[in-house]
Structure formats: structure tokens, C-alpha cells
Amino acid sequence: MASRTWRILALPPLDEGLLRGLVAPLGDAAELLLPATRDAAGLHAALADADLVIGDYTGLLAMDAAAVAAAPRLAFVQMPQVGVDGCDLAALTGAGVPVANTAGANTRAVAEWAVGAAFALCRHLAWADRRVRAGEWPQPELLMRGTREIHAQRVGILGHGAIGAETASLFAALGAPVSYWSRTPKPDAVAEYRPLDDLLSTSDVLVLALPLTPETAGLLDAARLALLPHGALLVNVARGGVVDEAALLAALDSGALGGAALDVFAEEPPPVASPLRAHDNVLLSPHVAGASGQAQLNIVQVVVDNITAAVRGEPVRNVVNGVDPLIRLR
């Protein structure tokens, strides 16, 4: 153990008792800090004394360049999720601060959500539910909308990290032909690699499962959405910024896209007046694809294991920015 107490700043908007439970196994070796207010001022004030940060999965308290500058003692950032777009990786790397995520903890949960959402779109489950609840019995209308079986759909997956690979395996197990695109082909993939534009033009169901980076921001613009087969379905479990939402709405309104299942949005939550909220062919979800009970337990375990390793002077896992995984007090 280190010679002085580690000050661990927890940023997730969770019950204080739960957060204290994360550091309880460390005993007197660690002290929990919480921001006095959930804004930039509260964050920066708390960072002045923090050695280690458990990041905010909502993105509200971002570890941006200003936050890094306010944290002279910061030695490690542990994000309680796979995505690290709430961190300025360049600023943290420049400060010599390793950033770790919880890669793999919610892989199965997100992949199952993607498959479930595809089922819902193929059979218009949410649309039918709304109408039956309203007193209708829309059997003919439902059939006229066109119902599909998953095994008969060509599935394309953008991204082949852990989530993309698991999603591909689940669709393949259902008998669907599955292809994928990523920056580099994967020799052990169960799906067939296709160049991006080729993948889009041959995907009846397109699943987005890639991180939001400067290279992927706006990747699916109007031109690329137009490459999809007429009536294709889009499932987004990545980040809202990967898709041009105005172009997505236009494609839905024109019928070029048959439907979309969105767990993520460019702005979260989307504005109350957002046309996405009222669109009949959109299945909406409040960014919870990875939030199964089992996945949450997995995430907590990864966070606890990593902060324990940091305090004990052991290398942490899942560092995403190439900094030495052996954490040292400053």
C-alpha cells in the first residue's frame, strides 16, 4: 500500500452509500471524495485534491482539458463504462494519466439489446403495442407495413470490437448472413469483412457498434445512408454522434429507411420537441442497452478491481491511452 491515503473522487450520480461501497474494501488506504455540486466549478474544486477519479458515465462532469489542468495530483482515471468520449485523452495522456474503461463488462447486454431491437423493428412490436393500447386491432395494417424474419435479413455491423463481435455471433446463430466493417479486418471474425460502402449497400439491418472518435463522428451522413437498401433498418448502440440525425430523419420520412432503433442520441436526452420522439418508425431507448443487472455487477467488479490494483501498486487493466498501467501517487 502507498504511504499516504489515496483520495478517490467519484463522479457518477449514484447514492453516496453505493459509492462508499466501491472504496470500502480499501479500508484506511483510501478516502472517498464527492463533488459539492454537479457542475464544472464543483468538479474542478474536487479535482484539486484527487489522486484517482471514477468518471461520470453521464458525461456531465467531463474530464476535459480544463478538468485535467485543475487536477495537479491526478494519477488515474477509471471510467465505469466502455466509452471514454467524456475524457480528453490527449490532455490526459499529455499529463501522464492513464485512462481505463470496463471493456467487456456489458458486451453481452449490448449485443442482446441490438438483436432484440432488430426483432422489434422487423415485427413492428412497439408500433403494434401503442395501437392495441389505444383500443385498435391493427392486424391488416401491421401486415401492410411489412413484417420480416431475422434469418432472412442481411445484417451489417459497423465496428468489430467486443460488442460488434458478440452481436455478429448472435445474429449468425439466428441464421442471418452477417458482414462487418472496421478499420482493420479481423482474422478470427465469424462475419465476412466488407469495405464500408459495400457493407452499407448490402445491409438490410445495419448495427452501429463503433466508438465515437474524430474519424467516426458523422460517419453516417446523408450520402452514406442513401447507400442502404430501400427500407433498411438501423440499430444504434454506439454513440449518437456517429449518425447525422437530420439525415436520419429525412431518410425515415421518405421511407428510404424502414425504421431505426436508437439507444443513443447526439444530445442526451434528446429535446422534448425532437421529431425522433414522435416518429412512428423509431424505437427509442434512454441509453440503457448495456444496463442489465448482470452487466452492472460486471462493471462494478471491474471498477473495484482496478482501483484496488492502483492502490496496491499493481498494474491496472484496460488502459486505453497507452500510458503506463502502474499507478503512482504524485
Secondary structure, DSSP 8 states (H G I E B T S, - for coil): --SS-EEEEE-SS--HHHHHHHHGGGGGGEEEE--SSSSHHHHHHHHTT-SEEE--TTSSS-B-HHHHHT-TT--EEE-SSS--TTB-HHHHHHTT--EE--TTTTHHHHHHHHHHHHHHHHHTHHHHHHHHHTT---HHHHHHH----GGGS-EEEE--SHHHHHHHHHHHHTT--EEEE-SS--TT-SSEE--HHHHHHT-SEEEE-----TTTTT-B-HHHHTTS-TTEEEEE-S-GGGB-HHHHHHHHHHTSEEEEEES--SSSS--TT-HHHH-TTEEE--S-TT--HHHHHHHHHHHHHHHHHHHHT---S-BSS---SS----
